[in-house]
């Protein structure tokens, strides 16, 4: 079944779309207040799309069912990756991108973004998207299925702009994992706009301001 979504439009004639994918156990509603705070009037009306992750059992949490883009099998960030659920969610996100294009938003004016698990899905789906996107926005996450990225990335997005932000004191997705993601993407030739903040696994006001400046640039 297609993913359920919330949408928020800043005007009657959206010219761009910004996706924001929530983290593990969270909700599509989480980032609506952040979107309302962003001022992107300089690039015209924007449609924000907030997808709901599927509810699934999460192994690391004792099999408890919760909103999750993919299962987490263990504490190690690589070994804990559940490839089937990662790829299934990536396909679901691509369907949402295709829907926005069908609604009249060009792929070149679509930004895919997310926090934590949502960041991981942004990088997984965005780097493989067959249409050239405006940019990928990743907050407090990491690059999943990293070993397959070089072989599977799309030609259309080989130089897509990427915004990455991470807290230096993040106890959930360690800071070193964020910098490793930054370095891996830079090594593949992606233009990475890196930001770090004195915070844990969260979002801060300075980060929101940096996100706004980056969005204005890639959607100009």
C-alpha positions as CSV (number, residue, x, y, z in Angstrom):
1,X,0.0,0.0,0.0
2,X,1.2,3.6,-0.7
3,X,2.6,5.5,2.3
4,X,0.3,7.8,4.1
5,X,1.4,11.4,4.1
6,X,0.7,14.8,5.7
7,X,1.2,17.9,3.5
8,X,1.6,21.5,4.2
9,X,1.6,24.1,1.4
10,X,2.9,27.7,1.9
11,X,0.6,28.9,-1.0
12,X,-1.9,27.9,-3.6
13,X,0.7,27.2,-6.4
14,X,3.6,25.1,-5.1
15,X,6.6,25.3,-7.4
16,X,8.8,23.0,-5.2
17,X,8.4,20.0,-2.9
18,X,10.4,19.2,0.2
19,X,10.0,15.8,1.8
20,X,10.9,15.4,5.5
21,X,11.1,11.8,6.8
22,X,10.8,11.3,10.6
23,X,12.9,9.1,12.8
24,X,12.4,5.7,14.5
25,X,9.2,5.6,16.6
26,X,8.3,9.1,15.7
27,X,5.5,10.6,13.5
28,X,5.1,12.6,10.3
29,X,3.8,15.4,12.5
30,X,7.1,16.0,14.2
31,X,8.7,18.3,11.7
32,X,5.6,20.3,10.7
33,X,6.5,23.1,13.2
34,X,10.0,23.3,11.7
35,X,8.6,23.6,8.2
36,X,6.3,26.4,9.3
37,X,9.3,28.2,10.7
38,X,11.2,28.1,7.4
39,X,10.9,31.2,5.2
40,X,11.3,30.1,1.5
41,X,9.2,32.8,0.0
42,X,12.1,33.8,-2.3
43,X,11.7,30.5,-4.3
44,X,7.8,30.6,-4.4
45,X,5.2,28.4,-2.9
46,X,6.4,25.1,-1.4
47,X,4.6,21.9,-0.7
48,X,6.1,20.0,2.3
49,X,5.4,16.3,2.3
50,X,5.7,14.4,5.6
51,X,5.3,10.6,5.1
52,X,4.4,8.2,7.8
53,X,6.8,5.2,8.2
54,X,5.2,1.8,8.3
55,X,4.5,0.3,11.7
56,X,6.7,-2.8,12.1
57,X,8.3,-4.9,14.8
58,X,11.8,-3.6,15.6
59,X,14.2,-6.3,16.7
60,X,16.5,-4.1,18.9
61,X,13.5,-2.9,20.8
62,X,12.3,-6.4,21.9
63,X,10.2,-6.8,18.8
64,X,7.9,-4.0,19.7
65,X,5.9,-2.6,16.8
66,X,6.5,1.1,16.1
67,X,6.8,3.4,13.1
68,X,10.1,2.4,11.5
69,X,11.4,2.8,8.0
70,X,13.4,-0.4,8.5
71,X,14.1,-3.0,11.2
72,X,17.1,-2.6,13.4
73,X,18.7,-6.0,14.1
74,X,21.4,-5.1,16.6
75,X,23.5,-2.3,18.2
76,X,26.2,-2.3,15.4
77,X,25.2,0.2,12.8
78,X,26.3,-1.9,9.8
79,X,25.4,-5.4,11.0
80,X,22.0,-4.1,12.3
81,X,20.9,-3.1,8.8
82,X,17.9,-5.1,7.5
83,X,18.3,-4.9,3.8
84,X,14.8,-6.1,2.7
85,X,13.0,-3.4,4.7
86,X,15.4,-0.7,3.7
87,X,14.9,-1.5,0.0
88,X,11.1,-1.8,0.4
89,X,10.9,1.7,2.0
90,X,13.2,3.1,-0.7
91,X,10.7,1.9,-3.3
92,X,7.8,3.4,-1.4
93,X,9.6,6.7,-1.2
94,X,10.4,6.6,-4.9
95,X,6.6,6.2,-5.5
96,X,6.0,9.4,-3.6
97,X,8.6,11.2,-5.6
98,X,6.9,9.9,-8.8
99,X,3.5,11.1,-7.4
100,X,4.8,14.7,-6.9
101,X,6.2,14.7,-10.4
102,X,2.8,13.6,-11.7
103,X,1.2,16.5,-9.7
104,X,3.3,19.0,-11.6
105,X,6.5,19.4,-9.5
106,X,9.6,18.8,-11.6
107,X,12.1,16.4,-10.1
108,X,14.7,19.2,-10.2
109,X,12.6,21.1,-7.7
110,X,12.2,18.2,-5.2
111,X,14.3,17.9,-2.1
112,X,14.3,14.6,-0.2
113,X,15.2,15.0,3.5
114,X,15.0,13.3,6.9
115,X,16.1,12.9,10.4
116,X,17.9,9.8,11.8
117,X,16.3,6.8,10.2
118,X,14.7,9.3,7.8
119,X,18.2,10.6,6.9
120,X,19.3,7.1,6.2
121,X,16.3,6.6,3.9
122,X,16.9,9.9,2.2
123,X,20.4,8.9,1.3
124,X,19.4,5.3,0.3
125,X,16.5,6.4,-2.0
126,X,17.8,9.8,-3.1
127,X,21.2,8.5,-4.4
128,X,19.4,5.8,-6.4
129,X,16.5,8.0,-7.7
130,X,16.3,7.8,-11.5
131,X,15.3,11.5,-11.8
132,X,17.7,14.4,-10.9
133,X,16.6,15.9,-7.6
134,X,17.2,19.4,-6.3
135,X,19.1,18.0,-3.3
136,X,19.3,15.6,-0.4
137,X,18.9,16.8,3.2
138,X,20.2,14.6,6.0
139,X,20.0,15.3,9.7
140,X,21.7,13.1,12.4
141,X,21.8,10.0,10.3
142,X,24.1,7.8,8.3
143,X,24.6,6.1,4.9
144,X,22.9,2.7,4.8
145,X,24.0,-0.2,2.5
146,X,27.2,1.9,2.0
147,X,29.0,-1.0,0.3
148,X,26.5,-0.9,-2.6
149,X,26.2,2.8,-3.1
150,X,28.9,3.2,-5.7
151,X,27.5,0.4,-7.9
152,X,23.8,1.3,-7.4
153,X,23.8,5.1,-7.5
154,X,22.0,6.7,-10.4
155,X,23.7,8.7,-13.1
156,X,21.1,11.4,-12.7
157,X,22.1,12.1,-9.1
158,X,25.9,11.5,-9.3
159,X,26.5,15.1,-8.3
160,X,23.3,16.0,-6.4
161,X,23.9,18.6,-3.6
162,X,23.8,17.0,-0.1
163,X,23.3,18.8,3.2
164,X,24.5,16.8,6.2
165,X,24.2,17.9,9.8
166,X,25.1,16.1,13.0
167,X,25.4,16.6,16.7
168,X,28.9,16.2,18.2
169,X,27.4,14.5,21.3
170,X,24.9,12.2,19.6
171,X,24.6,9.0,21.6
172,X,22.2,7.4,19.1
173,X,24.0,7.8,15.8
174,X,27.6,8.5,16.8
175,X,29.2,11.6,15.5
176,X,31.9,9.4,13.9
177,X,29.3,7.7,11.9
178,X,28.1,11.1,10.6
179,X,31.6,12.1,9.6
180,X,32.2,8.7,8.0
181,X,29.1,9.2,5.9
182,X,30.3,12.7,4.9
183,X,33.7,11.4,3.9
184,X,32.3,8.4,1.9
185,X,30.0,10.7,-0.1
186,X,32.7,13.2,-0.7
187,X,35.0,10.4,-1.9
188,X,32.3,9.4,-4.5
189,X,32.3,13.0,-5.7
190,X,29.2,14.4,-4.1
191,X,29.2,18.1,-3.1
192,X,28.5,17.7,0.6
193,X,27.6,20.8,2.7
194,X,28.6,19.6,6.2
195,X,27.4,21.1,9.5
196,X,27.9,20.0,13.1
197,X,26.5,21.4,16.3
198,X,27.1,21.1,20.1
199,X,24.0,18.9,20.6
200,X,22.9,15.3,21.0
201,X,20.4,13.4,18.8
202,X,18.2,16.4,18.1
203,X,17.7,19.6,16.0
204,X,18.8,23.0,17.1
205,X,17.9,26.5,15.9
206,X,21.2,27.1,14.2
207,X,20.6,24.0,12.2
208,X,17.2,25.2,11.1
209,X,18.7,28.4,9.9
210,X,21.4,26.5,8.0
211,X,18.8,24.3,6.4
212,X,16.8,27.3,5.3
213,X,19.8,28.9,3.7
214,X,20.7,25.7,1.9
215,X,17.1,25.1,0.6
216,X,17.0,28.7,-0.7
217,X,20.2,27.9,-2.7
218,X,19.3,24.5,-4.2
219,X,15.7,25.6,-5.0
220,X,16.7,29.0,-6.5
